[in-house]
Amino acid sequence: MQQPDDWLDRDDGSAPNCAIEGGASAPVPVEGIRGTLTCEAPLDKFVWFKSGGKADWLFEPADIEDLKFFCEHLDGSMPIMALGVGSNMIIRDGGVPGIVIKLGKPFMDIEITGDTTLQAGSAAPVSIVSRRAAKAGIDGLAFFTGIPGSVGGVTRMNGGCYGRETCDVLTECDVILPDGQFVTLSNSDLQYSYRHSALPDGAIVVAARFEGFLGDPDTIKAEMDRISSERKDSQPIGSRTGGSTFKNPPGHSSWKLIDDAGLRGFKHGGAQVSEKHCNFLINTGDATSTEIEELGEIVREKVYANSGIQLEWEIKRVGRP
Ligand SMILES: Cc1cc2nc3c(=O)[nH]c(=O)nc-3n(C[C@H](O)[C@H](O)[C@H](O)COP(=O)(O)OP(=O)(O)OC[C@H]3O[C@@H](n4cnc5c(N)ncnc54)[C@H](O)[C@@H]3O)c2cc1C
């Protein structure tokens, strides 16, 4: 059994605000947990925007069994949210209530399972999944090289680019439901649409299986290099950003609507509409999440005034204002 002092991990070394006598206020019994449970854990370091508040609790499970144990004992008493690599997320400044689950190394395995199939842990970056697929001569996953998210993130968001989406290659995924149940969901269970899946709230994807088609490794690699270099030229990849801010409305490109509204480079506090790609918002240094989200709302208002089109957020905004 781990004692509270061992498992409550505060990076500033100060005493936690929450009562931890005997783990009494911990959300689940301490006995049996093998992962790391952190009270009031800063989340800004986990998201691309590098802004936002703390999680009431952050749980980093040791493996699937540990996550299952944790959820079973939690038994729906607190909200649960999975965090991938935070490349499509604003964590609000007031922090996230309940439990944030962050999957790490134990969930990063990638295994080639057949001539055209592979399985990946949900913390694996999809860019690495695409590289492994290419090396094995599995075509169809090259587009993943342009997306900086994790397998879990693209599975929920139906991440895609260059005319392909996760739903074109995902066959099924393994999930731990908030009550600890392990289920396998098929592609059709997920009812994919543009940047959306029907994955239940609080469900944690732990692994996914993909199918492509036979291809030549060198040709696939050349396609991936092309995608990477196009991305470097057209997106603010080295910046504190959250990817595409708004979904493209049918028949329109969000960046063009934003540009036409005169907002390229527009600033609000420490947040700015990217000069390079208008559908990207940037934290120029010390922006709060409030400023970033307010900038997004200003953009929505001005685009609506200019074009009559309502932009819909693609970025997930979570937590207390
Ligand atoms: C420079 C840049 C370029 C980008 N380009 C693209 C692009 O071309 N196409 C595209 O689609 N996206 C793009 N994105 C956005 C982003 O990479 C994708 O949306 C990606 O799917 C998010 O993955 P993530 O791991 O960062 O998820 P997060 O941002 O951490 O989370 C996003 C959502 O997924 C959920 N989630 C994460 N992990 C899990 C899990 N294990 N189980 C259940 N739910 C989970 C979260 O709860 C949240 O709801 C870009 C982002 C950046 C910063």
The ligand as an SDF file (V2000), in Angstrom:
LIG
                    3D

 53 58  0  0  0  0  0  0  0  0999 V2000
   -0.4370   22.6870  -34.7180 C   0  0  0  0  0  0  0  0  0  0  0  0
   -1.6990   21.8520  -34.6760 C   0  0  0  0  0  0  0  0  0  0  0  0
   -2.1950   21.2970  -35.8280 C   0  0  0  0  0  0  0  0  0  0  0  0
   -3.3740   20.5210  -35.7970 C   0  0  0  0  0  0  0  0  0  0  0  0
   -3.8480   19.9980  -36.9590 N   0  0  0  0  0  0  0  0  0  0  0  0
   -4.9510   19.2320  -36.9180 C   0  0  0  0  0  0  0  0  0  0  0  0
   -5.4820   18.6460  -38.1240 C   0  0  0  0  0  0  0  0  0  0  0  0
   -4.9420   18.8030  -39.2030 O   0  0  0  0  0  0  0  0  0  0  0  0
   -6.5850   17.8820  -38.0300 N   0  0  0  0  0  0  0  0  0  0  0  0
   -7.2170   17.6510  -36.8420 C   0  0  0  0  0  0  0  0  0  0  0  0
   -8.2250   16.9320  -36.8190 O   0  0  0  0  0  0  0  0  0  0  0  0
   -6.7580   18.2080  -35.7070 N   0  0  0  0  0  0  0  0  0  0  0  0
   -5.6470   18.9830  -35.7090 C   0  0  0  0  0  0  0  0  0  0  0  0
   -5.1990   19.5310  -34.5480 N   0  0  0  0  0  0  0  0  0  0  0  0
   -5.9480   19.3340  -33.3130 C   0  0  0  0  0  0  0  0  0  0  0  0
   -5.5960   18.1020  -32.4760 C   0  0  0  0  0  0  0  0  0  0  0  0
   -4.2710   17.6570  -32.7230 O   0  0  0  0  0  0  0  0  0  0  0  0
   -6.5950   16.9670  -32.6980 C   0  0  0  0  0  0  0  0  0  0  0  0
   -7.9240   17.3530  -32.3780 O   0  0  0  0  0  0  0  0  0  0  0  0
   -6.2730   15.7360  -31.8460 C   0  0  0  0  0  0  0  0  0  0  0  0
   -7.2390   14.7570  -32.1510 O   0  0  0  0  0  0  0  0  0  0  0  0
   -6.3260   16.0170  -30.3450 C   0  0  0  0  0  0  0  0  0  0  0  0
   -5.6130   15.0040  -29.6760 O   0  0  0  0  0  0  0  0  0  0  0  0
   -5.0370   15.2730  -28.2070 P   0  0  0  0  0  0  0  0  0  0  0  0
   -4.3740   14.0310  -27.7490 O   0  0  0  0  0  0  0  0  0  0  0  0
   -4.2210   16.5060  -28.1720 O   0  0  0  0  0  0  0  0  0  0  0  0
   -6.3890   15.5030  -27.3980 O   0  0  0  0  0  0  0  0  0  0  0  0
   -6.7140   16.6200  -26.3070 P   0  0  0  0  0  0  0  0  0  0  0  0
   -6.5790   17.9690  -26.9120 O   0  0  0  0  0  0  0  0  0  0  0  0
   -5.9420   16.3360  -25.0700 O   0  0  0  0  0  0  0  0  0  0  0  0
   -8.2550   16.3030  -26.0600 O   0  0  0  0  0  0  0  0  0  0  0  0
   -9.2000   16.5290  -27.0800 C   0  0  0  0  0  0  0  0  0  0  0  0
  -10.4760   15.7580  -26.7100 C   0  0  0  0  0  0  0  0  0  0  0  0
  -10.2030   14.3620  -26.7650 O   0  0  0  0  0  0  0  0  0  0  0  0
  -10.4970   13.7580  -25.5030 C   0  0  0  0  0  0  0  0  0  0  0  0
   -9.5210   12.6970  -25.2520 N   0  0  0  0  0  0  0  0  0  0  0  0
   -8.1650   12.7580  -25.2890 C   0  0  0  0  0  0  0  0  0  0  0  0
   -7.6290   11.5680  -24.9830 N   0  0  0  0  0  0  0  0  0  0  0  0
   -8.6680   10.7220  -24.7490 C   0  0  0  0  0  0  0  0  0  0  0  0
   -8.7750    9.3530  -24.3630 C   0  0  0  0  0  0  0  0  0  0  0  0
   -7.6950    8.5920  -24.1480 N   0  0  0  0  0  0  0  0  0  0  0  0
  -10.0040    8.8220  -24.1930 N   0  0  0  0  0  0  0  0  0  0  0  0
  -11.1190    9.5740  -24.3820 C   0  0  0  0  0  0  0  0  0  0  0  0
  -11.0900   10.8780  -24.7320 N   0  0  0  0  0  0  0  0  0  0  0  0
   -9.8740   11.4490  -24.9190 C   0  0  0  0  0  0  0  0  0  0  0  0
  -10.4000   14.8800  -24.4760 C   0  0  0  0  0  0  0  0  0  0  0  0
  -11.1650   14.6010  -23.3120 O   0  0  0  0  0  0  0  0  0  0  0  0
  -10.9790   16.0340  -25.2960 C   0  0  0  0  0  0  0  0  0  0  0  0
  -12.3800   15.9610  -25.3010 O   0  0  0  0  0  0  0  0  0  0  0  0
   -4.0330   20.3110  -34.5560 C   0  0  0  0  0  0  0  0  0  0  0  0
   -3.5100   20.8590  -33.3840 C   0  0  0  0  0  0  0  0  0  0  0  0
   -2.3530   21.6310  -33.4300 C   0  0  0  0  0  0  0  0  0  0  0  0
   -1.8300   22.2110  -32.1430 C   0  0  0  0  0  0  0  0  0  0  0  0
  1  2  1  0
  2  3  1  0
  2 52  2  0
  3  4  2  0
  4  5  1  0
  4 50  1  0
  5  6  2  0
  6  7  1  0
  6 13  1  0
  7  8  2  0
  7  9  1  0
  9 10  1  0
 10 11  2  0
 10 12  1  0
 12 13  2  0
 13 14  1  0
 14 15  1  0
 14 50  1  0
 15 16  1  0
 16 17  1  0
 16 18  1  0
 18 19  1  0
 18 20  1  0
 20 21  1  0
 20 22  1  0
 22 23  1  0
 23 24  1  0
 24 25  2  0
 24 26  1  0
 24 27  1  0
 27 28  1  0
 28 29  2  0
 28 30  1  0
 28 31  1  0
 31 32  1  0
 32 33  1  0
 33 34  1  0
 33 48  1  0
 34 35  1  0
 35 36  1  0
 35 46  1  0
 36 37  1  0
 36 45  1  0
 37 38  2  0
 38 39  1  0
 39 40  1  0
 39 45  2  0
 40 41  1  0
 40 42  2  0
 42 43  1  0
 43 44  2  0
 44 45  1  0
 46 47  1  0
 46 48  1  0
 48 49  1  0
 50 51  2  0
 51 52  1  0
 52 53  1  0
M  END
$$$$
